Amino acid sequence: MKCEWCYVPFEAPTVREAVVASVIRRVAELDFTFLTIGGGDPFQYRFIGSTLQLAKSLRLFVHVDTHGLGLRESQETLSLLQVNVDLLGLPVDGSTAAIHDRMRQSPGHFNRVMQQLRWLADLRSRIKLNTLVSAANIDSLPSLSELIAKLQPSRWSIYQYWPLGPAARVQMKHSVPDPAFAEATERVRATFQRANTVIEINPRESRRDTYPIIQHDGEVFVHAPQPENTFLHLGSIFRDETMNRVLSHCAPDRPSAAARYTPDSNADTTAPQI
């Protein structure tokens, strides 16, 4: 997609099934418990089924974030999700197609996500909706909260735009001052009336140095403390010293994120993201 505010630098080598499998085995070998497979869209790869099955067989909590374009509405896909995915994240960046599709620069995407959520109604307890808040959509948060209440996901994660990596080039267009983000999201939290949906509010600074980001080739990064708005490369997941660097940089998951994976909000672990 063409989300101009996305901070993921899609510059790693070609995705190869055997390498991805090796990375996941290494993650399990290092005693991580929770794994987020992110995108873009992991479902665009033909081997996503075997990848999810492998992660689940290694007793990992499997969380998948996707924009959903490759998520095919079939019984085969539904069975794959039911057996191998503990949490599935989909984006909702506006209360209407006009707002969401403008944020994603993808006409028709809002309706596509709404259709998928209807299809996934029986898996509602595993659905996490993700919203990126920028200057372009912050005023629509009240109406968006009404939509989220109707959709009834298990969790609604709200993220502040962060001019990190490639997203820095649109800082003038999307930047939201910290006080404005805090005020808008706390107002939503105070008025949101859906007991079965947990709201997770993520200021940009809450995500710095909290978890390792692992590319599909095994290279590990964190959001660097300095210089601000950059990534820090820690090395390959296959090198023993890299794990020491992960442990020295990554604080235990903040309670709001830890609660995604376990009822114990004080869980002392880090969740790698691939």
N, C-alpha and C positions, 0 to 999 in steps of 0.2 A: 504494500500500500504506500501512500504518499504522505503519511503523517509527518508534517514538517517539524513537529515538536518532539519527535522520538529521539531519545539519547543513545539508542543502541547503535554502535558502529558496525554495520553489516559488512565487515571487511575481512573476515576470517577465510581460510582456504575452503575449497569445495567440501560440502558435507558428505561424509562417507560413513556408511552403516557400520562397518567394522570398528572405525575409530570412535564413533558415538557409543557403541556397545562397550568398548574398552574404558571410556571415560566413566560410564555409569557403574561398571564393575569396580573401578578404582574408587569412586565416591563411596560405594558400599563398604569396600575394604578399609577405608579410612574412618569407618564408624559414623558417618553422617546418617541421619535418620530421615530427613525430609528433603525432597528434591522437587524443584520447580523446573519444568521444561517449558521454555518460553519462546517467543517469536518477536515479530512476525507470526507465522503460522506453522507449528510443528506438523499439522495434518496435511501439509502439502507434500510431505515426503512419503514415498511408497512403503518405507519400512517403519512407519510410526507404530504400527501394530506390534511388531516384534520388539520394538524399543520399549514400549509401555509394558509389555508382558515381561521383559527382562527386568525392568526396574521393580515391578511388583513382586517378581519371584525372589528378588534380593531383599524383600521385606522393607522396602522404602515406602514412605508416604509419598504418593505420586500426585503432584499438583501440575496441571497443564494450563498455561495461558495462551490464548489464541485469538486472532481477530476473526476467525471462523470461516474464511472463504473456502478453505479446503475441508471443512467439517461436513462430510456428506451425510445426508439424512437417510440412513439405511438401517436395517435391523442389525447388520454386521457391525456398523459403527456403534450403535447403541449398546450392543453386547460387549464390545471392546471397552467402552466407557464404564459400564456397570461393573465389570470384573477388575479392571486395571487402573482406574482413575479415581482418586479419593476427592479431588477438588478440581473443578473446571472453571477457568476464568474467561469471561467474555466482556467486550467493551461496550459501554453505553455512555457516550460523551455529551448527550443532549437529550432534552425531553421531547424533541421533535426531530423528524428526518432532516429538516432544514439546518438545524444547529449541529446535529451529530455528523451529518454528511459533509458539512463545511469544515468541521474540525478534522475529519479523516480524509478530506479531499477525495471522497469516493461516493459518487451518487448511487443511491440504492442500498448502501451498506446498513443503514438503520433498519430498514424493512427486513433485510436479510437476518440481522441479529434477532429481531422480534420474532421472526418465523422460527428460528432455531430454538429460542426460549420456549415457544409453544410446544415444539417437538420434544424438548427436554423436560417437560413439566413433571414427569415421574422422578426425575433426578434433581428436583429443586433443592433438596437438602445438601447437594454437593456443588451448587452453582455459586460462584463469586462474580459479581459484576464490578468492573473497574471503570472509574471515571477520572480522566485527566482534567484538572481545573486550570484554565489559563484566563488571560484577560478577555479571550474571545467567547467564553461561555460561563464565566463566574456569575453573571446576573441571572442565569437560568437555573441555578441550583435549587431554589424553592420549588419550581415546577418539576424539575428532575426528581426531587425527592418524592413527589406525589406519584410519579411513574414507577420509581423503584418500589414504593410501598405496594403498588398493584402487582408488580412482577414477583414479589416475595422471594428473593434469593436468600440463601443462607447468610451471605455476607456482602456488604457493599464497601469496597475499598476506594477511597477518594485520595487522589495524588495531586500534589502541587506541581505545576510545571517547574522543571529544573533545567536551566541552561547548561546542561552537561554534555560534553562531547559535541556531536553534530547538531544538537538542539540549540547550541549557543547562537547559531546564525540567525535565529528568529526571536531573539530575546526581546527586542523592541516591540514586537507584535504580541507576544504571549506572556511576558513577565507579569507576575502577580506579587505585590508586596506582601511580606510575611504577615503583617497585622491584618491586611484585607482578607487573606486566605483563612487566618485563624477566626476572624469574626464571622465570615460567611459559613464556614464549616461548623462552627459551634452553634450557630443559629439553626442549621439543619439538624444537628444532633439533638438540640433541645425540642424541636417540633416534630421529629420523625416518629410516626406512630405505627411501628410494625415490630412487635415483640420478638418475632422469630427471625428477624434480620439483624445481624450485628453490623454496626457501622465502624469502619476502621479509617481513621483520618491520618494521612501521611504527609506532614510537612517535608519539604525537600531535605532539610538537615537531619531529619530522623533516619534517613536511609544511608547516610555517610558512614562508612566503616562498620556496617552491621552484618554484612554477609558477603561471601565470595561469589563472583560471577565467573562461570566457567564456559569458555567458548567450546564449540563442538569439536575443536581440535585439541582440547585439553589445556589451553592456556588460561591462566587464572588472573582475574583483575578485581580490584575494589574501587569504590568511589573515593578518590584520594582526599586526604585532609588538606594537603597543599601540593601544588598550586590548586586553588579552588576551581571547581567545575571541570576536573580532568579525571582520567582513569589512571590508576597505578597498577603496573604489571608486576605480579608476584612470582611468575615462573610457570612451569608445567605441572599439572596435577600429578604427573607420573614421577616427579622428583621429590624425594623425601623432605628436602629442606623447604619445599613450597608449603607443605602443611604447617610447618613451624611459623612461616610468614603469615599464613591465614590466621592462625591462632593469635598471633601478636597484633594483627590489624583488626580482626573482626570481633566486635563485642557480641555478647549473647544477644539473640534476637530481642528487639523491643517487645514488651508484653503484648501489644496489639497484634504484632505479626505472629508471635508464638502461638497465640490463640487460634490462628488459622488451622493449626495442625494438631493441637491437643487441648483438652479442657484445662490443663494446668498452665495458667498464664505466666507462671514463673519458670517455665521450661528453660534450662540453661544449655542451649545448643544453637548452632548456626545452620542455616538452610542454604545449601549451594544452589545457584541458579545456572542452568545451562541454556 
